[in-house]
Amino acid sequence: MTQPMRRCNGFSMLEAMAALMVLNMLCLGLMAWQLQAMQAQRDTLSMQQAVAMAQDLWQRMQVHPGAAPFYQLGLDSVPHATDCRRQPCSAAQWAQSDMADWWLELRQRLPQARASVTTTQSTSDVQLLLVWPNSSTTPHPEASDACPLAHRCWQTTWRL
């Protein structure tokens, strides 16, 4: 006697749902990797902008070497200056005008960044600290008093 043939007309509903669940998990993993890549790219771009801003400030200070002691900026201060392109200015006014222009450029390139510039007159050393919010969710090891948590920092020193 032959047994009746069983017909299989495709997947069961449970198998189809299990396959969709696996596919969803793969898609979520890919999206997480994409997010990490975008955050790393944003961090790299921010670091490049910080280096470019430091070079810009160094070049500005090279134009007016006599004004170097007047290039000062506190971490939470906003520089205000007169426009020295339209009127004669002293060395201190030139430095403050440069700092105001530089600070505006910094705010365009790194919108929530803060900067500290300290110039020592005795050794002609310039110390620059740039602080901006961290776009990544992983904390960075350079957190300190100068660099708060959830922020990235870049610090450099040069001699005029």
C-alpha positions as CSV (number, residue, x, y, z in Angstrom):
1,M,0.0,0.0,0.0
2,T,1.2,3.4,-0.8
3,Q,0.9,6.2,1.6
4,P,-0.7,9.4,0.5
5,M,1.7,12.1,-0.5
6,R,2.0,15.1,1.7
7,R,2.0,18.4,0.0
8,C,4.4,21.2,1.1
9,N,3.3,24.5,-0.3
10,G,6.0,26.7,1.2
11,F,7.0,28.0,4.6
12,S,4.9,28.1,7.6
13,M,4.1,31.4,9.2
14,L,6.4,30.7,12.1
15,E,9.4,30.1,9.8
16,A,8.7,33.3,7.8
17,M,8.6,35.3,11.0
18,A,11.8,33.8,12.3
19,A,13.5,34.6,9.0
20,L,12.3,38.2,9.2
21,M,13.5,38.5,12.8
22,V,17.0,37.4,11.7
23,L,16.9,39.9,8.8
24,N,15.9,42.7,11.2
25,M,18.7,41.9,13.6
26,L,21.2,42.0,10.7
27,C,19.8,45.4,9.6
28,L,20.1,46.8,13.1
29,G,23.7,45.7,13.4
30,L,24.5,47.3,10.1
31,M,22.8,50.5,11.2
32,A,24.8,50.6,14.4
33,W,28.0,50.1,12.5
34,Q,27.0,53.0,10.2
35,L,26.3,55.2,13.2
36,Q,29.7,54.5,14.7
37,A,31.4,55.2,11.3
38,M,29.6,58.6,11.1
39,Q,30.5,59.5,14.7
40,A,34.2,58.6,14.0
41,Q,34.1,60.7,10.8
42,R,32.5,63.7,12.7
43,D,35.2,63.4,15.4
44,T,38.0,63.3,12.8
45,L,36.5,66.4,11.1
46,S,36.3,68.2,14.4
47,M,40.0,67.4,15.1
48,Q,41.0,68.6,11.7
49,Q,39.1,71.9,12.2
50,A,40.8,72.3,15.6
51,V,44.2,71.9,14.0
52,A,43.3,74.3,11.2
53,M,42.1,76.9,13.7
54,A,45.4,76.6,15.6
55,Q,47.3,77.2,12.4
56,D,45.1,80.2,11.6
57,L,45.8,81.7,15.0
58,W,49.5,81.1,14.7
59,Q,49.6,82.8,11.3
60,R,47.6,85.8,12.6
61,M,50.1,86.1,15.4
62,Q,53.0,86.0,13.0
63,V,51.6,89.1,11.1
64,H,51.7,91.2,14.3
65,P,54.6,89.8,16.4
66,G,54.7,92.9,18.6
67,A,51.1,92.3,19.6
68,A,51.7,88.7,20.8
69,P,51.3,89.4,24.6
70,F,47.9,90.8,24.0
71,Y,46.5,87.6,22.4
72,Q,44.6,86.4,25.4
73,L,41.2,84.7,25.6
74,G,39.5,83.0,28.6
75,L,37.7,79.7,28.1
76,D,34.3,81.1,28.5
77,S,34.9,84.7,27.3
78,V,33.8,86.3,24.1
79,P,36.3,88.7,22.6
80,H,35.0,92.2,21.5
81,A,37.2,94.5,19.5
82,T,37.1,97.5,17.2
83,D,37.6,97.0,13.4
84,C,41.2,97.8,12.8
85,R,40.9,97.6,9.0
86,R,39.1,100.9,9.0
87,Q,41.0,102.8,11.6
88,P,44.5,102.9,13.1
89,C,44.9,100.6,16.1
90,S,47.5,99.9,18.7
91,A,49.2,96.5,19.1
92,A,46.7,95.5,21.8
93,Q,43.7,96.6,19.6
94,W,45.1,94.6,16.7
95,A,45.4,91.5,18.9
96,Q,41.9,91.8,20.2
97,S,40.6,92.5,16.7
98,D,42.3,89.3,15.5
99,M,41.0,87.3,18.4
100,A,37.5,88.5,17.7
101,D,37.7,87.5,14.0
102,W,39.4,84.2,14.9
103,W,36.7,83.5,17.5
104,L,33.9,84.1,15.0
105,E,35.6,81.7,12.6
106,L,36.0,79.1,15.3
107,R,32.2,79.3,16.0
108,Q,31.5,78.7,12.4
109,R,33.8,75.7,12.1
110,L,33.1,74.2,15.5
111,P,29.7,75.7,16.6
112,Q,29.8,74.8,20.3
113,A,33.5,75.1,20.8
114,R,35.3,77.1,23.5
115,A,38.8,78.3,23.4
116,S,41.5,79.5,25.8
117,V,44.6,81.4,24.6
118,T,47.3,82.3,27.0
119,T,50.5,84.1,26.0
120,T,53.4,84.4,28.4
121,Q,55.4,87.6,27.8
122,S,58.7,86.3,29.4
123,T,59.1,83.2,27.2
124,S,56.9,84.2,24.3
125,D,55.0,80.9,24.6
126,V,51.4,80.6,23.4
127,Q,49.1,78.0,24.8
128,L,45.9,77.2,23.0
129,L,43.2,74.9,24.4
130,L,40.1,74.1,22.2
131,V,37.1,72.3,23.8
132,W,34.1,71.1,21.9
133,P,31.2,68.6,22.7
134,N,31.9,65.0,22.0
135,S,29.7,63.5,19.3
136,S,30.6,59.9,20.3
137,T,28.9,58.1,23.1
138,T,32.2,56.5,24.3
139,P,34.1,58.7,26.7
140,H,37.6,59.8,25.7
141,P,40.5,59.2,28.1
142,E,41.8,62.8,27.9
143,A,39.1,64.1,30.3
144,S,40.7,66.2,32.9
145,D,40.1,69.6,34.7
146,A,40.8,71.4,31.4
147,C,38.8,69.0,29.4
148,P,35.4,68.1,30.9
149,L,33.6,64.9,30.5
150,A,31.5,64.5,27.3
151,H,33.9,66.9,25.5
152,R,36.9,66.6,23.2
153,C,39.9,68.7,23.7
154,W,43.0,69.7,21.8
155,Q,45.8,71.6,23.3
156,T,49.0,72.9,21.8
157,T,51.8,75.2,22.7
158,W,54.2,77.1,20.4
159,R,56.9,79.7,20.8
160,L,56.8,83.0,18.9
